[in-house]
Amino acid sequence: MSHTILIVDDEESIRTSLRGILEDEAFNVLEADSGEAALRLLAKREVSALLLDIWMEGMDGIETLRRIKEPEQMSDDFPHPLNPDAPVIMMSGHGTIDTAVQATRHGAYDFLEKPLSLERVLLLLDRAIREYRLKRENRELKRRVESDFAMLGDSAPLNVWMNRSAASPPPMAGC
């Protein structure tokens, strides 16, 4: 299964370099040159991970991250969280520890410093996508279990039977 990565950076050269690297690794790549453009894209498309620059004109990366991850940050244009489980890897050419901590508080998966290390980008994406896939599978399994229990219903005879079954000891071997 091919994964889709959204690159959000106002520097075209960064987006172009990352696109080439990621496409060589068989990723589908989407690009946005601003936080606003990223939110519009996420309203239409699901992605497996994002590479998000912190320092951009207009809506910066931290605000973009907040709008992706935190439902209360949604506006009328984007009334719901935009794939909040998708891991967001923040990028910065001049980030500080304070900025990295702030990004982590708002749900960033990790932080990359520019100039980017190809090996580190691919390693983080691999880990992030694996974790994202597990979260989605877990959510789907929980949904199925809840659905199965809902099919059982909540009838009085069923509740009596369930309570008796839970209260009675298991049969002894050899009896």
C-alpha positions in Angstrom: 0.0 0.0 0.0 1.4 3.3 -1.0 1.3 6.1 1.6 0.5 9.7 0.9 2.7 12.4 2.5 1.8 16.1 2.6 4.8 18.5 2.5 4.0 21.9 3.8 6.7 24.5 3.3 6.7 28.0 1.8 10.1 27.3 0.2 9.6 25.7 -3.2 13.2 24.3 -3.2 12.5 22.3 0.0 9.2 20.9 -1.3 10.9 19.9 -4.6 13.8 18.2 -2.9 11.5 16.3 -0.5 9.1 15.4 -3.3 11.9 13.8 -5.3 13.3 11.8 -2.4 9.8 10.6 -1.3 8.7 9.7 -4.8 11.9 7.6 -5.2 10.8 5.8 -2.1 7.4 5.1 -3.6 5.4 7.6 -1.6 2.6 9.6 -3.1 3.3 13.2 -2.4 1.0 16.3 -2.0 2.4 19.8 -1.6 1.2 23.0 0.1 3.0 26.3 0.2 1.1 27.6 3.3 -0.8 26.5 6.4 -4.1 27.6 4.8 -3.4 25.6 1.6 -2.5 22.5 3.8 -5.8 22.8 5.6 -7.8 23.0 2.4 -6.0 19.9 1.1 -6.6 18.0 4.3 -10.3 18.8 4.1 -10.4 16.8 0.8 -7.7 14.2 1.1 -6.5 11.8 3.8 -2.7 11.6 4.3 -0.5 9.1 6.1 1.9 11.8 7.5 2.8 15.5 7.1 6.1 17.2 6.9 5.3 20.7 8.2 7.6 23.8 8.3 7.3 25.9 11.4 8.2 29.3 10.0 5.9 30.3 7.2 4.2 33.5 6.1 0.6 33.9 7.2 -0.5 30.9 9.3 2.7 29.4 10.7 3.3 25.7 11.3 2.4 25.7 15.0 -1.1 27.2 14.2 -1.5 24.8 11.3 -0.6 21.9 13.6 -3.1 23.1 16.2 -5.9 23.3 13.6 -5.1 19.8 12.4 -4.9 18.2 15.9 -7.3 20.1 18.2 -11.0 20.1 17.4 -11.6 23.3 19.3 -9.3 25.1 16.9 -11.6 24.5 13.9 -13.2 27.4 12.1 -16.3 27.6 9.9 -14.1 26.8 6.9 -12.8 23.6 8.6 -15.4 22.6 11.1 -13.9 19.3 12.1 -10.4 17.9 12.9 -8.6 17.2 9.7 -7.2 13.7 10.1 -6.0 14.3 13.7 -4.3 10.9 14.0 -2.0 11.6 11.0 1.6 12.1 12.4 3.0 15.6 11.8 6.7 15.9 11.7 7.7 19.6 12.2 10.7 21.1 10.2 12.7 24.2 11.0 15.9 25.9 9.9 16.2 27.8 13.1 14.1 26.1 15.7 14.6 26.4 19.4 14.0 23.9 22.2 11.0 26.1 23.2 9.6 25.8 19.7 10.0 22.0 19.7 8.4 21.7 23.1 5.5 23.9 21.9 5.0 21.7 18.8 5.1 18.6 20.9 2.5 20.0 23.2 0.2 20.5 20.2 0.6 16.9 19.0 3.7 17.0 16.7 5.2 13.5 16.2 8.8 14.7 16.0 11.0 17.6 15.0 13.5 17.8 12.1 16.2 20.5 11.8 17.1 21.9 8.4 19.2 21.1 6.5 17.3 17.9 6.4 19.1 14.5 6.7 17.6 12.1 4.1 18.2 9.2 6.4 16.4 10.8 9.4 13.5 12.0 7.2 12.9 8.4 6.0 13.4 6.8 9.4 10.9 9.2 11.0 8.4 8.7 8.3 8.7 4.9 8.5 8.1 5.0 12.3 5.3 7.6 12.1 3.4 5.7 9.4 3.7 2.4 11.3 2.3 4.0 14.4 -0.5 5.7 12.4 -1.4 2.4 10.8 -1.6 0.7 14.2 -3.8 3.5 15.6 -6.2 3.2 12.7 -6.3 -0.6 13.0 -7.0 -0.3 16.7 -9.8 2.2 16.2 -11.3 -0.1 13.5 -11.1 -3.2 15.8 -12.8 -1.2 18.7 -15.5 -0.1 16.3 -16.1 -3.7 15.3 -16.3 -4.9 18.9 -18.7 -2.2 19.8 -20.8 -3.0 16.8 -20.8 -6.7 17.7 -22.0 -5.9 21.2 -24.6 -3.6 19.9 -26.1 -6.4 17.8 -26.5 -8.5 21.0 -29.0 -5.9 22.2 -30.0 -5.0 25.7 -32.9 -7.3 26.4 -33.9 -8.3 29.9 -33.6 -12.1 29.2 -30.1 -11.6 27.7 -29.0 -9.5 30.7 -30.3 -12.2 33.1 -28.4 -14.9 31.2 -25.2 -12.8 31.0 -25.3 -12.1 34.8 -25.9 -15.8 35.6 -23.0 -16.8 33.3 -20.7 -14.2 34.9 -21.7 -15.3 38.5 -21.4 -19.1 38.0 -18.0 -20.7 38.5 -16.4 -22.5 35.6 -17.0 -26.3 35.4 -14.4 -28.4 37.2 -12.3 -30.8 35.2 -13.4 -34.4 35.4 -16.9 -33.6 36.7 
